[in-house]
């Protein structure tokens, strides 16, 4: 009976009793890792909104499977011998979905808006003397000082991604959300069919012109092989798994590991490690308000953490998770470990630091995203560990999209703000101190939590300007040390993401740090 009730719920969600697409139309149905409510991929770093961005928008450059940045919307570019002047020319024939041509003016406005929100973008603009439109299809970036990460910035693969938008949209205040979703990407957002909490619909963009190269991670030809994609909001993982087994859906982006045995048992279903580079789990503290405006209180958190407790609860399978206290990622060229910190708790040390910080025992507000499978088990563990370390914790549970909106608020926790929340990032975004959003100490310009640390900003700027690899590495390790000294954020370990799909129906799912749906064909 439980199975039948779940299938009935799935049928209702899919709308199979109502109008369905014409038989000739190919529809890819999938369950994404969360519901989508925020549609501006520059305003938020939420991965679900980033994934939406890759559907609707295109990028100037993209990383291929070898980690090399390749042109995407750009046809060609030239660099002066001193590497201070970069001239970019767009591919011919690029169009927005409203039929207007993509212009250099659109791209310059989009770069500026992205750079106002993104840590690496801020570094790039800090080194820029002029960003100028030359003609309809060309623009020039002139640096006032060396910056070795120009292509890394413009080809940034994950949040925030420098997606290109029409100038009228890109002129929106970076601190306000856009309300015009015109793009030039491989899909079109079907706004009239968007039902938050139920489904979001995309159609193949007939105006999109893929590159000629074969697809490679986020680069190459983004060839769309289905007519329609539906993201369905099935919040219960078991219900989603049953829907996949029953053939009602085609893909689950991130099923929880405890369902792997059930999915593996079906001969028509395959598990797929679409993000082999892996992800890093983060606890973020709000530096604006007590107690975490005091570095001693933030350090107390570090001494209360046992990574394996978090990883066991959230990921489950030790084959796909890794203990790692390196802020710039284990396995990267900037890996640096810190003994037992974050691995073996020292609760007495935590309590002593709280006493030094003058902590008054007021409960800290810890946000809990109930519907996000990549982090919904973390708050219960965090509450238990932090309370052992001397904190009092008030866990407040909402859906992920509410957390996404609330984490942007700077008010005090008892006025609608917060003290702690959890998130994940791809390792390709975390292994570079200039691109790592969490490492920014840019005060109001920093990522949610708003650390204000001029010292780390000097280090990050030096890293971006340095061209000698050995000197660059020394700076990166100094950034890592500063992150830990100031307890800017808390690393809770790493894991690899696996999806599940109907192998009897689906072919062509690409490996990538973001789940992308071009190149997939449906049998």
Beta strands, then each sheet from edge to edge (+ up, - down):
strand 1: 27-31
strand 2: 61-63
strand 3: 69-71
strand 4: 74-79
strand 5: 85-90
strand 6: 128-135
strand 7: 138-143
strand 8: 187-189
strand 9: 199-204
strand 10: 228-232
strand 11: 251-252
strand 12: 269-285
strand 13: 321-322
strand 14: 364-369
strand 15: 393-398
strand 16: 420-426
strand 17: 490-502
strand 18: 506-507
strand 19: 521-522
sheet 1: 8+ 9- 10+ 1+ 11+ 17- 12+ 16-
sheet 2: 8+ 9- 10+ 1+ 11+ 17- 13+
sheet 3: 2+ 3-
sheet 4: 4+ 5- 7+ 6-
sheet 5: 14+ 15+
sheet 6: 18+ 19-
end
